[in-house]
Amino acid sequence: METQENEQTPWWHEVTKYQWLVLLIASAGWVFDVYEGQIFNITRNQMLGDILGGEEAEVIKYGDFFLGVFLLGGTFGGLLFGSLADRYGRRLIMAITILFYSIFSGLTFFADSLWQVAILRFLVAVGVGGEWAVAASLVSEVFPKRARAHASGIFHASSVLGTWMAAIAGILVGTQWRYAYLVGLIPALLIFWIRANIKEPEKWEEQKTAVEKEPMGSFYDLLFNSRWSSRALLGMTLAAVGLGTFWAVTVAGQDLAREQLLNAGVSSEEAATASKFAYGLVQTFGGGLGLLSFGPLCARLGRRKTFILFHVLSLIIVPITCFAPQTYNQLLMILPIFGFITLGMHAGYAIYFPELFPTHLRATGTSFCFNGGRLLAVPVLLASGWLKAMEGMDLRWAVTGLSLLFALGVVIVLMLPETKGQELIDK
């Protein structure tokens, strides 16, 4: 009787003020986390154009190369800080990761060579990669079972605000791209908020003080314990599909818009601004709705069915987006749907990955899946840059070909367990 009454009340009915505060702080860190990643995508044509002297083919090639560098940095930082968060606590490590990406984003203001950009993007990514896994684990551990998917979905959906901030900053600074990176210093202020308001989750405190406790944050336990290893490897591959297609396919919405405008005779400067608007605001609006929808769908359909649904729909929407629109305005109409489907599935990583692992490996396993996925996605980025820069290659065919990776995502999900309605694993 009590269970039926609980199911009839809204999921947020049992959420406390402190739990909302945790979600707010975790989301704020993730918003700026995404800003740091997206601001390069928004400004890379201007940045690399200045450094390389405006050579179009080189700008395209190095653009995807530096995205690969970013994924490598995110992998390293995620694995490092995920393990440290299981050992030393969520609060301390989340503060350190935010400080890390804030400082090196601000220093990008002074970059004037390719090697400086490479080093700074790597170091920013180290903090970015660590922050997501720690925050995702914190939210999943603090919220009650029935609210967990919804809260984790909202947490990841807040990334849209980071993308919008990057798009607006990119439009406002125009060719003066350096000033957009100074905004990245702002999240350093979050550290004081975290230290003053966040406490360690009860599950982590109990595991830390247990007499017969499991090894906290052990990669050996994660990868050589058969109970967790298959989940870790499959989760990492699933994330690789999502992250690889995000940078190679989803982000290409901006390039499709720019190419549409250039073919219509619009100037390069006007095309750059309009394509930022198309991707950063219009497409991302749809993407945000997709991210917000993924949590409720997971709660209703289950994690696996929702992932499969979004991957299959992505296989359909990508060629439609590439070939159906004949004008920029027509493309603007379809980009929100394109964003809804191809980006929406990313909320599932924040929902699903923390549920796959026990408390003593939660941040480690979550980080291994998401940030290990960054590493596996690097070859996709390199192939994407090579394919798109190939002489005579139609961007639309390149993006459509890369979208076939979504089919692999369906296969991977079928090999993973369903976690809907289950308590988080303690041991």
N, C-alpha and C positions, 0 to 999 in steps of 0.2 A: 504494500500500500504506500509506504514511504517512498519507494523507488518511483512509483507511478506519479506521485505528487511532485517529486523532484524533476521528473522529465517534462511535466506540464508547465513548470515555471521557467522563465527565461534563464539562459545559461549564466548571465551576469548577476543573477539574484544573490548568489552565494559568494561573490567576489568582494573582498575587503578593500578598504582605502589603501592599505599598504601594498596589496597586490596590484592595484591600479598604478600606484606610484612606481613600483618596480617596472611595470610595462612601459610607463612614460619615460623613465630614465633609460631603459634598455633601448627603446625606440629612438630616443634622441641620439644616442651613440651610433645607432645603425643608420640614421638619416645622414649624419656627417660622414660615416663610413662610406656610404654610397656616393655622396658628393665627391669624396676624394677620388673614387674610381671613375665617375662619370665626367668630372670636369676635364680630364684629359681627352676623353672621347669627344666632348663638345668643342674643345679648343685645339685639338691636335693639328688640324689643317693650318691654323695660323701659327702655332708654335713651331711645327716642323718646317712650314714654309719659310719662316724667318731664318731658322738654323741652316736649312739646306738650300736656301736661295730660290725657293719657289719651284723646284723640280717636281712635277705632279706625280710621276711614277715612283720617285723616291719617297715622297710623302706618304703615298699609299702603302708602300712596302714597309717603311719604318713605323708607320702607325700601327699595323698589326704586330710588328716585331716588339714594340714597347708594351702592347697589350699582353704579349707572351711573357715579357719580363715581369709585368705586374702579377700575372698568374703564378709565376715561380715564387715571387716574394710572398704572395698570399699563402702559398703552400707551406713555405718555410715558417712564416709567422704563425699560421694556424696550428701546425703540428707542435711548435714550441709552446705557444701560450695556452693551447688546449690542455696539454699535459700539465703545465704549471698550474692551471686553474683547478684541476682535480687534486693537485697536491697542496696548494697554498690558499685556495679559496677563490670564489668568483669575483668578489668585490675588488680585491687588490689587483688582480690581473686585468680586469676590465678597465680599471683606471690607467694602468700602465700602457695598455694597447692604444687607448684614445690619445694619451700624451704622445706616443710614438708617431702615430700618423699625422697628428696636428703639426708637430715641429717640422717634419720633413716635407709636408705639403707647403708650409710657409716658406721654406728654403728654396722651393722650386721657383720662386719669384726671381732668383738670381741666376738660374740656369741659362747658359748660352752655348752649350755644346751637346752633342749626342751622348757622350759618356756621362755627363752630369745628369742629363734627363734619365738615363738608364739606371744610375745608382739611386737617384731620388725616388723614381717610381718603384724600384724594388723595395726601398726602405719604407715608403708609405704603405705599400702592400703588406709588409710584415705586420704592421699594426692593424690594418684593415682585416687581414685574414684571421688574426687572433680575436679581435673584438666580436665578430659575428658568432663564433662558436661559444664563447663565454656567455654572451647575452642570451643566445637561444637556449642554452642549458639552464640559465638562471630563471628565465620565464617559465620553462616547462616544469621546473621543480617547485616554483612558488605557487602556481595556479592549481586549483582542484581539477580532478580528472575530467569532469564534464565541460569545464571551461577551457581546458588546455589547448585544444585544436583552434578554437576561436581566438584565444589570446596570442598564440604563436603565429597565427595567420595575420593578425593585426600588426604584430611586431614586424614581420617581414614586409607587410604591405606599406609600412611607413617609409620604406625605401623610395617610394614614389616622390615623397617630399624632397629627398636628397637629389633625385634626378631633376625635379622642377627647379630646385635652387641652382643646380649646375647650369641648366638651360637658361634661366633668367640671368645668372651671372655672366654666362658666355655671350648672351645678346647685349647686355649692358656694357661690357668691356670692349666688345667688338674685336678689333685687331690688337688691342692692348691686353693680350691674354695673361700677362704676368699677374695682374691685379686679382684675377679670379682665384689664384692660388693662395693669396693672403687671407681669403675668407676661411680657408682650411685651418687657420689658427684658432678660430672661435671655439671649437669643441674642447679645447684644453680647459675651458672654464667648467665643463661638466664634471671634472675630477672632484672639485669641491662638493658638488651636489651628491656624487656617489659616496664619497667618504662620510658625509653627514647623514645620509638617509638609508643606505643599503646595508642590510645585515646578511650574513651567510644563510643559505637555505637550511632548514632543519635536517633534511635528508643528508646533506653534505656533512653537517656537524655530527650527526649520529654515526656516519661512516668513519669520520676522522677519529672519533673517540672510542670506537668499538674495540673490545679486547682482542677479538680475532678478526681484525679488519683485513680487507683485501688490499693488494698493492695499488695505491692511488696513482692514477695517470700512467700506468705501465703499458708501453707499446708492445712489450713481449706478451703480456696477458691478452692484449687486444688482438694481436696477429697470430698467436700460437695456441690460444685457447679456441678449440673448434666451435664452441658455443657462440663466440663473438666474431671470429675471423671472417666467416662467410658473409655476415652482415656488413662488416666493415668494407670488404672488397666490393661487394655488390652495391652498397651505398655510395662508395667512391665512384664507381662506374656510372651510376645513375646521375650523380652530380656532374660528372664530366660531360655527359650528354647535354644537360641543361646549361652548363656554363659555356661549353664549346659553341652550342647553337645560339646562346645569348650574344656573345661577342661576334660571331660570324654571321648570324642570321637576324636576330632581333634588332641589334644595333644598326644593321644595314638599312633599316627604315629611313634613317637620315640620308644615307647615300642614294637610295632610290629616289627620294624627294629631290635631292640636289641634281641628280642626273636628269630627272624629268624637267626641271626648271632650265637647266643649261640647254637641253635639246629644244626648248621652247624659245631660246634666244635671250633669256634673262642673264644679266651680268653676273660674274662670279661672286661679287660681294653680296648682291641681293639674294642670289641662290644660297649662299652660305647662311645668311640670317634666316631665310624662310625655311631651310631644311632643319635648322636648329629648332625652330618653332614646331615644325611638323613632328619631329622625333621627340624632342624634350618635353613638349607640352601636350600635343594632341595624342600621339601614340602612347605616351606615358600615362595619360588620363585613363585610357582603356586598360593599360597594363595594371594600373592601381586597382581598378574594379575587379580585374581578374585575380589579383593577389588577395583582395578582401573576400572574394567569393570562394576561394579554395578552402578556407577553414570550415565554413558552414557545409560545403559539399563533402569534405572529409568526415565531418561529424555525422552526416546523413548516409553517405554511400560507402564510407570506409576509405582508408588511405590509398589502397592499391587501385580500386576502381576509378578514383578521381584522377590519379596520376595517368592511368591508361587513357581515360577520356581526353585529357588535355594533350597528350602526345599524339593521339590519332587525329584530333582536330587540327593540330599544328601541321601535320602532313598535308592537310587539305588547304588550310588558309595561306600557307606560304606561296605556292604557285599562283593562287588567285591574286594575292597582293602584288606579286611581281609582274603579272601579265595583263590583268583585267583593266586597271586604271589607264586611261589614255591622256589624262590631264592631271595637273597638280591638285586641283580641287577634288577630283575623283579619288585620288590617292589619299587625300585628307579624310575622306569619308570612310575608307576601309582601314586606315592605320589604327584606329582605336580597337577594332575587332582583332586585327593582327597582334596588337600589344596585349589585349585581354588573354588571348590563347597562349601565345609563345612565352609571355612573361609570367602569367598567372601561376604556372606550375612551380615556380621558385619558392612560393610560400610553403609548399609542401616539405621542403628541406628543413625548415625551422620547426615544422610540426612533427615530421616523421623521424628524423635522425636521432633526436634526444630520446625517443621512445624505444629505440633499438638496443640501447646499452644500459648497464647498471650504473648506479650512482658513482662508484669509484672509477668508472671509465666514461662517464657521460660526456663531459667536455672533450675528452681525448678522442672518443669514437665519433662524436658529432663533427669535430674539427677534421679528423682523418677523412671522413666521407666528403665533406664540403670542400676542404682545402686540398685534399688529395685529388679531388675532382678537378681542381684548378690545374694541377700538374698534368693530369691526363688530357686536359683540354688544350695544352700548349701546342701539340702537333696540329690540332684543328685550326688554331690561330695562324700558325705558320703556313699551313696548306691554304687557308683562306686568303692570306695576304698574297701568296704566290699565284693563286687561281684568279683573284680579282685583278691583279696587275698584269696578267698575261695579255700579250698583244692580241687584239681581236676578240677577247672574251667579253661577252655580254653579261653585265652585272646580274641581270635577272636570272640567267641560266646558272651562274655561279652560286647565287643564294639558294635557288631551288635545289640544286645538287647537294649543297651542304645540309639542307633541311632533312635529307633522308636519314640523318642520324636519329631523328625522333623515333624511327621504327625500332632502333636498338633499345631505346628507352622502354618501350613496351615489353620487350623480351626480358629485360632486367627486372622490371617490376613484378613480373610473373614468378620470379624466383625468390622474392622477398616475402616475409610474413606480414599478416594483417595485425595492426595494433589498436584498432578502434575499440574503445570501451575498456581497455586494460589499464591497470595501475602501472606506474613507472616501476621498472625493475630495480630492486634494492641490491641483490647479490647475483 
